[in-house]
Amino acid sequence: MKGESEVEGQKTEEGKKEEPTEEAVKDLDEAEETLVEEEEVEEALAEGVKAEEELPSVEEEAKPPPREEVEEEIVEERIYTIPLGKAWIATPRKRASKAVRMIKDFVERHMKLETGEELEEEEEPKRLMISNEVNERIWRRGIEKPPRKVRVRAAKDKDGNVTVYLAEGE
């Protein structure tokens, strides 16, 4: 189109040089800033390539550090076959939870675990922990059909805490 100029500083038909508009000046400033930023990014990338060689890969970062097995001193370890047949006396929707309570009671009684009621106020109560494997074994067939018996390994550590694991071969 005659008489109009899209590019700043271009001569118009009349021979006069047109002054750049404020918008054009802003666009130029933004373009210069973008170029400067791109150059900085390229420099950082060039330095980053060197730094990446030293850093572990993304896959290694995603993996948690290898979990060190916390070896607690096991003072006493016993293997028990716990009968759970009486859990079947309970209503069908309460059998698996009844079986878990029966395991806890059995282990407390046979490993001589002192509960909070039997201890003096100064001592903290000993803990009884059932491993996830044992819990999954009880709940494997659902809430209504727990196993009739389960074979477990109970380990007491030096603090008096007892952990119940599934016995080998189960």
N, C-alpha and C positions, 0 to 999 in steps of 0.2 A: 504494500500500500504506500502510496506516495504521501510524503509529509509526516509520516510516522516512523519512529525508529524503535526497534526492539532492543538493539544493542546499544549500550551506553557509549557516548563519545562519537557516534557515527554521524556523518554530515547529512543534513536534511536537504531537501530539494532547493531550499533557498540559499544553501551554502554556509549556514550557521552551524556551529558545533553545539549539539544539544547537551545540556548538563545532565548528569546521572541523577535519577530519582533516589529518594531515601530508601525505598524498597530495594533498589538495585545495589545500593551501598551496603545494606544489611546482608543481602545475599552474598555479596563479595566477601564480607567479613566472615560470614559463616563458612563459606567455602575455604577460606584461608585457614580458619580454625580446624576444619575437618582435615585439611592436608597436614597441618601440624600434628594433629592427633594421630593420623594414619602413620606418619613418620615415627612418632613415639611408639606406637603399637608395633611397627615393624622392628624397631630397635629392641623393644622388650622381647619380641618373639625370637629375635636372633640371640639375645642373651638367654632367653628361656629354653632354647634348644640345648644350650650348654648345661643349663640347670636341670633339664629333664633327664639328661644322661645320668646325673647323680641321684635323682629321686627314684623311688620305686614306681613301677607301673601302676596304672589305675586299678587293674585287677588285684594287685597285691595290696593296695590301700583298702579295697573293699572287704578283703578278708580280715576278720579279727585276728589279733595275734594269737599264736598257738596257746591254748589254755593249758596252763601247767596244772597237773594233777596235784591237788592238795592232799598230801599224804599225812593223815592224822595217825598218831600212834594208836594202834588198835590193841587194847588191853585184853579184850575177851571177844571171841567170835564163836558162835554156835549155829548149827543148822537144825531147823525144826520143820516138822510137817504139821501144819496147823489145821485141825479139823474145822470145817465151816458148815457142816451139815445142819447145825441148829439155826443158821441164818435163814434156812428154808422154812422155818416155822413162822417167820415174820410175813406180813402181807407182801404180795409180789412186788409192789412198787417201793419197798424199803429194804429189799434183800441185799443188794450190793453195798449200800451204806452200812447196813448191819454187819456185813462180813468185814468191812474195813475196821469198824469199831471192835469186832471180835479179835482181829489181828493185833490191834493196839493193846487191848486188855491182856491177851496171851503173852505178848512180848514184855509188857510191864511186869507181869507176874513172874515169868521165867527168867528174865534178865535182872531181876531185883532192882528195877528202876524206881527211884523215889519220886513220887509226884509232889506237886506244890503243897498239898495238904499235910504231908508227912514231914516236910522240911521245916527247919527253924526260919524265922523271918530274915535272918542275915544272908542265908544262902539262896542262890537263884535256883529255880527248879531245873531238873535235867530234862532234856528234850528227847522226844521220840519222833524220828523222821522216817516216813515210809517212802521208799524210792518210787519214781515214776513207773518203773517196770512192774512193780508189784501192784500198784494201783491200776495200771492198764490190764494186767492179768485178771484182776477181779472184775473189772468193768467190760472186758472183751466181748462177752455175750449179752451185754445189756444189764439193766438194773434188775430184771426179774430172774436171771439165771446165773448167779455167781457160781464159781467152782465149788465142789463138795469139800475139797482140801487143797492146800497150797503149800509148796515147799519153799522155805525162805532161809536166808542167812542173816542173822542178827549180829551186828558188830558194835561193841561198846568201846568208845575212845577214852583217852586219859581224863577227860573232863567229866565222864559219866554219861555223856549223850549216847543214845543208841540209834543206829540207822539200820533199817530193814531193807535188804536187797533180795532179789529173786535168786534162788540157789542155782548153781551151774547145772546145765543139762535141762533146764526148764524152758 
